[in-house]
Amino acid sequence: MGGTANALLGAGINIKPEFDRLYQVLVNTYQSQQEQRGPHPKSNMVNLLRWALAAQHPMLQPQLDITAQISPPALRTEPAFSVGFDFTPSHGVAAASFTNGSNIPLARIEGDQTWRALMIKVSTEPDFPHCASCVSTLAAMLRSLTSASANRLGQPIASASASMPAHDAGVHQPVPPLSNLIREAFSVVGLEYVRIMDFTYSGEPVLFPENSVLAGHGLGLCQPYTSNGSCLGTPDHRTLPLEVYYYVGYYANALEVSLSSAVETADGVVPHPYVDYSLGTEMLQYQSSEVYWSSVRRLLTMPFLEQIWEPTKVIMYGDFGADEEMKKAIREVLGERLTKMPEWVEDGVNPKYVAALGAAEFAKRKPYWGYHGRTL
C-alpha cells in the first residue's frame, strides 16, 4: 500500500482525505477493543506508542507547500544614500549623495581653537608622531557631524568618507600619519571609514579638496555612478575631457591655492597646493588692505612658478568661495600669466559644501570600483 500511496502522490492525486478517514476508523476500533478488554497499563502504553508512531507517518501528516516555506535569498540592496565629511581649516561639514542623483548638505560644525591648531598641523607638517589628543579632537568633530547628519536624515549613519584640508607637504610617507589619524578617529566613533584611495605617488592616500571639490561639481566622474571606470577607454573613445584646474579655497583663517596637471577624473588629480594660514579673511582686520591683497596675489601666483600648465577651468570653494574681491585678485593674476582666460565653474553648487558633497559622491561610487581604492 505504501508504494501505491507514493505513486498516487507522485501523480498529483490527493489521497490525504481517505487516509484521514481510515485513521479515524482505526482509532475508534482500538478504543472499542480497549473498553471491552479492560485497562492494562503495560499493554496500553505499548499500543499508545504504536499509535503515536503511526500518527507520525508522512502520509498521515498535513500536506505542506514546501515552496511556500522556502524564501528566495534576499537580494543585496544598496543604501539609499552615502555620506561625506569635509574637514576644513575652521570647521567640519557633512553632506549626503543619494542613489537617485540628488546631493544635499547635512550639517556644519564650527571648530574651536584646538580644531584650528590640528588643521594647521595636518596641513603644513609632512610628518607628525602619533598624537592621542589629535585623535580625540578629530573624533569629537566626527561625532558631532555624525549625530547632526543622522538627525537630518532621520536614520543612523554607518559609514562615511572624508576630505581633508589642502596638504602643503607633498612627500609620500612610508607610514602616512594623516591616514592613520583618520582611521583611528573613525574607529573611536564606531564609524566605518570609506577609504577612496589606497596609494598615491605624492602625498597621502586621502581625499583632498582637489579631488572632492571636483566631484562635488560633478566634474571628472564616469557615468552612471555604478561605473567602474567605464568612461576611460582608449583615447579615441573617452567621454571625459582633459582639463587643467586652478583651485582657490578661501576661509576665515586660511587660503589654499592649487593647479592640477591635465586630468580626466576627479580622483586622478595629484594635489600640489600652496597653503597660507595667515591669509584668511580674518587677517584683514590686522593689516592694511593693500598689504593683505598683495600677499594674496603673491600666493595666487605660486603655482605658475613651478608648473607649465595653463588652467582651463577655475574653481573657488570654501566659506568665502564667492568673494568678489578674491575673484578680482584671481583675474588679475591670471591675466598677467595666461594667454587665454580659463572658464569659471559657476554651476550653482554652494562653495561652502562642495567638498563634502564630493566626498559623499565618492562614497556612493566606491562599492562599484571593484577593488579597495584608487591609485593616484
Phi, psi and omega in degrees: 000324180300318181294320179296318180297317179297322179296319179296319178296319179297332180277359178087014181269126183278105180255008181302314181303321181294319178293323176300318180296314180296321180299316181294322177299315180297318180297315180297319179297316180299314181297322179296319180295321181293326179293325181285322185277337184089164184289139174218101189309312184293315180297317180299321180295316180297313181295323179298319178296319179299316181292324179296318178294320180298324181293341179274359179301135183307329183289341182258004180265154176303137180280120183260145174275096185301320183297333180282341182271344183255111180277144176294152180301138181294134178287142179286120181254140178278152178296152182289341182209162173232152185244142176228143177248146174237115178265106185263172179302335185238349186195178176240147182227146177233147178211164180232144175241124184262154181293342178278000176103348181274145178233135182223146171288149183244314187201159175219129180236121179290142177265147177272190181295329177295320177297314181298321179295321178295318181295325175296318180298310184287341182270330189245344181261126180293335180204147175209147183292166177303133187228107181298322180292330177294316178299317181297319180294315180292322180295323179296318177294317178301315182297318180293316180295319180296316180296314180295322180291319179297321178296321180291320183277339181079018177201156184293158179248126184259334185208162179194159171256172183215141175247133183260163176293161181307136186251112187287343181264114185256037180251127180291130180257135177303321176242097186290111183293326181292317178299318179295321179299315181297313182299317181295318181296318177298320180296320179299320182281342183082031182245139177283128179271117178274100182276126185271316179245146178260332185205146174225154177276347179214129181080202183252154182281064176227165177284133174241170181306325181301330178272306188289325179295319179298313180295326179297333176270000181076019181261148178066032182237133174289149178235141359286181184293344178276004182292147174249065181070024185293341181273000180252073178266215177290159181307331181281347186235017180278145183257350179258134180281155171282129181225153172242120187254137174248115185254141173224115177255124188237118182232176179297327186236013182198156173230127180242132180226136182207149176231125180273168168276185177287116185228161176251316186254152180295323179279356180267359180284127175263112186292137171224068188274164170237126187234136177224114180274012175248010182239024172287170183297335180297334184287346179297335181276353182250355179210166182291155180299322182296315181294317182298308184288336173293319178292323178297313181296326178296318179291322179298335181277336188309316182300331183279349180279338183242350182235150183263354184288142172254125184294144174258340179219146177245132179231126173253144180212171180102177182304327182244036180289354177245014183295126184289325179295322178292320177301319179298316179296321179296315180298322179296315181294315181294323179297330179279336189254335190249153176275338181218132180289132180284168178278140177268132178276103180225085186247012179091354178287131182294118181296341179287333186245357191299321181292321177294321177298320178292320177298320178294322178297318177298317181298325179291326184275334188308316183300342184262001182283340174084003175205180192290334181178172179277160174240126179267000000 
